[in-house]
Amino acid sequence: MESYVVIGAGQAGGRAVEAMRASGFEGRIDLIGAEPHLPYERPPLSKELLTEDAPFELMHDDAWYAEKDISVHLGAPVTSIDRSTKRVTVGESQILAYDKLLLTTGGFVRKLTIDGAGLKGVEYLRTIEESRAIGSMLAEGARIVVVGGGFIGLEIAASARKRGCQVTVLEAADRLMGRALPPEIGQAYEALHRGKGVDVRLNTAIERIEGTGSVEAVVTAAGDRIAADGVVVGIGIDPDTALAEAAGLEIANGIVVDEFCRTSDPAIYAAGDATDHPNPFAGRRLRLESWQNAQNQAIAAANNMCDVETPFSEVPWFWSDQFDVNLQMCGAPENWDRIVTRGDIAACDGLLFQMQGDAIVGAIGLGRPRDMRFIKRMMGSGKTATDEQLADESVGFRDLMR
Ligand SMILES: Cc1cc2nc3c(=O)[nH]c(=O)nc-3n(C[C@H](O)[C@H](O)[C@H](O)COP(=O)(O)OP(=O)(O)OC[C@H]3O[C@@H](n4cnc5c(N)ncnc54)[C@H](O)[C@@H]3O)c2cc1C
């Protein structure tokens, strides 16, 4: 009987072991995670868990893993992979053998290195413990400075405003969410956040954080001093490639895998935020940080490990909830020759299409989750429509799908 080892008990690792059993694999499965928890999904950490009394939910409980005969090792970082003997070392000394190995090591947050970055009250968000620490700072009237105007920073800003905090967002670039989205969307979100009372400051780098023991203020490069009871930093993540790199696997913008989620070693697969993988819809290699990618690439990897050949090929899809606006984006285009809009983007109620020739290469919906379901399917099946149809509110996407 073969043995499969999965390193990383996050969303991708959790979905992978589920898929291994679903595809009929009866051998040994070891799921190893550095965090002390069974796998859980992270999107609620910046949303419901900060604003509501929502319970922290695991993907499955202990009984499920026992029933599926999956050995779970928690609070147990893997420290090395020996590819020649096909063994991994857990912690100091525990050795586990594998026939096939899956890396779902995800990513870790980038940290500030400026003066004051180590003060109490300077927080980052990736884990449930960090979400709880941020939640405990969000008292009514608390002055919260969010560093970084990307998705995570803005979701935290929206949650903090909902809790009655005074919120300032500092973004070094000249627009919000500029890494992933066109300027029209950033402008709409600037207006949304300002309208809800967030003090959004663009082109604002930070110089240092001040305080005695705990944070008291953030000082910008321009010399402004913003009083703060708490600082939350959301300046992106880096893929966790350390183990893969030390094991001599090919690394580029993450762990390099092919469409079957195989790394440069045929016995080792990888999935989730940590991978640099080919995407046929984008026509290039991507590293995605999204729930959909973590789930479905992990399922594809597990199927391939179980000899059910499954190329991973999906239109990239991502969502973000800020205040009462649901944002969804499909595709990850680098280039487009024109933009077509429907509805009122500036009022966060509309659709924006990135067009290249006849093709829809990207779509962003603000407050349009139902339309985005059909648009994602259209893009996946290569269906398109004229600019006039896309712009016309009276033309339904279900009809365009037909
Ligand atoms: C606050 C927050 C909100 C989000 N909201 C959204 C959203 O609204 N929409 C969306 O599409 N996406 C969202 N995402 C992104 C989504 O959650 C991630 O893309 C997804 O969690 C990636 O899953 P993963 O399993 O690849 O990585 P991770 O979830 O990072 O899991 C990797 C795991 O591997 C473990 N690990 C690493 N190295 C080792 C080692 N050597 N030994 C053992 N274990 C190891 C880590 O401790 C971690 O538990 C959000 C992310 C965050 C943090």
PDBQT file of the ligand as one rigid body, heavy atoms in Angstrom, charges set to zero:
ROOT
HETATM    1  C1  LIG A 501      -7.665  37.089   6.021  1.00  0.00    +0.000 C 
HETATM    2  C2  LIG A 501      -7.785  36.440   4.674  1.00  0.00    +0.000 A 
HETATM    3  C3  LIG A 501      -8.934  36.638   3.918  1.00  0.00    +0.000 A 
HETATM    4  C4  LIG A 501      -9.057  36.052   2.668  1.00  0.00    +0.000 A 
HETATM    5  N1  LIG A 501     -10.182  36.291   1.931  1.00  0.00    +0.000 NA
HETATM    6  C5  LIG A 501     -10.298  35.752   0.714  1.00  0.00    +0.000 A 
HETATM    7  C6  LIG A 501     -11.453  35.999  -0.074  1.00  0.00    +0.000 A 
HETATM    8  O1  LIG A 501     -12.355  36.726   0.327  1.00  0.00    +0.000 OA
HETATM    9  N2  LIG A 501     -11.533  35.430  -1.301  1.00  0.00    +0.000 N 
HETATM   10  C7  LIG A 501     -10.553  34.602  -1.788  1.00  0.00    +0.000 A 
HETATM   11  O2  LIG A 501     -10.684  34.098  -2.914  1.00  0.00    +0.000 OA
HETATM   12  N3  LIG A 501      -9.437  34.348  -1.065  1.00  0.00    +0.000 NA
HETATM   13  C8  LIG A 501      -9.292  34.898   0.174  1.00  0.00    +0.000 A 
HETATM   14  N4  LIG A 501      -8.168  34.650   0.909  1.00  0.00    +0.000 N 
HETATM   15  C9  LIG A 501      -7.106  33.812   0.339  1.00  0.00    +0.000 C 
HETATM   16  C10 LIG A 501      -7.263  32.336   0.688  1.00  0.00    +0.000 C 
HETATM   17  O3  LIG A 501      -7.635  32.175   2.026  1.00  0.00    +0.000 OA
HETATM   18  C11 LIG A 501      -5.905  31.659   0.435  1.00  0.00    +0.000 C 
HETATM   19  O4  LIG A 501      -5.659  31.747  -0.953  1.00  0.00    +0.000 OA
HETATM   20  C12 LIG A 501      -5.879  30.221   0.901  1.00  0.00    +0.000 C 
HETATM   21  O5  LIG A 501      -5.965  30.161   2.301  1.00  0.00    +0.000 OA
HETATM   22  C13 LIG A 501      -4.598  29.523   0.461  1.00  0.00    +0.000 C 
HETATM   23  O6  LIG A 501      -4.601  28.236   0.942  1.00  0.00    +0.000 OA
HETATM   24  P1  LIG A 501      -3.264  27.382   1.042  1.00  0.00    +0.000 P 
HETATM   25  O7  LIG A 501      -3.681  26.090   1.683  1.00  0.00    +0.000 OA
HETATM   26  O8  LIG A 501      -2.555  27.380  -0.234  1.00  0.00    +0.000 OA
HETATM   27  O9  LIG A 501      -2.313  28.189   2.037  1.00  0.00    +0.000 OA
HETATM   28  P2  LIG A 501      -2.479  28.519   3.586  1.00  0.00    +0.000 P 
HETATM   29  O10 LIG A 501      -3.915  28.761   3.886  1.00  0.00    +0.000 OA
HETATM   30  O11 LIG A 501      -1.481  29.577   3.857  1.00  0.00    +0.000 OA
HETATM   31  O12 LIG A 501      -2.037  27.183   4.324  1.00  0.00    +0.000 OA
HETATM   32  C14 LIG A 501      -0.710  26.747   4.324  1.00  0.00    +0.000 C 
HETATM   33  C15 LIG A 501      -0.453  26.003   5.613  1.00  0.00    +0.000 C 
HETATM   34  O13 LIG A 501       0.814  25.348   5.510  1.00  0.00    +0.000 OA
HETATM   35  C16 LIG A 501       1.446  25.439   6.768  1.00  0.00    +0.000 C 
HETATM   36  N5  LIG A 501       2.895  25.213   6.584  1.00  0.00    +0.000 N 
HETATM   37  C17 LIG A 501       3.783  25.989   5.909  1.00  0.00    +0.000 A 
HETATM   38  N6  LIG A 501       5.008  25.449   5.969  1.00  0.00    +0.000 NA
HETATM   39  C18 LIG A 501       4.907  24.307   6.690  1.00  0.00    +0.000 A 
HETATM   40  C19 LIG A 501       5.831  23.310   7.103  1.00  0.00    +0.000 A 
HETATM   41  N7  LIG A 501       7.110  23.380   6.808  1.00  0.00    +0.000 N 
HETATM   42  N8  LIG A 501       5.371  22.263   7.845  1.00  0.00    +0.000 NA
HETATM   43  C20 LIG A 501       4.065  22.165   8.160  1.00  0.00    +0.000 A 
HETATM   44  N9  LIG A 501       3.142  23.090   7.804  1.00  0.00    +0.000 NA
HETATM   45  C21 LIG A 501       3.554  24.129   7.072  1.00  0.00    +0.000 A 
HETATM   46  C22 LIG A 501       1.093  26.825   7.257  1.00  0.00    +0.000 C 
HETATM   47  O14 LIG A 501       1.259  26.937   8.659  1.00  0.00    +0.000 OA
HETATM   48  C23 LIG A 501      -0.372  26.918   6.830  1.00  0.00    +0.000 C 
HETATM   49  O15 LIG A 501      -1.229  26.436   7.851  1.00  0.00    +0.000 OA
HETATM   50  C24 LIG A 501      -8.014  35.234   2.172  1.00  0.00    +0.000 A 
HETATM   51  C25 LIG A 501      -6.847  35.044   2.933  1.00  0.00    +0.000 A 
HETATM   52  C26 LIG A 501      -6.742  35.637   4.170  1.00  0.00    +0.000 A 
HETATM   53  C27 LIG A 501      -5.472  35.446   4.977  1.00  0.00    +0.000 C 
ENDROOT
TORSDOF 0
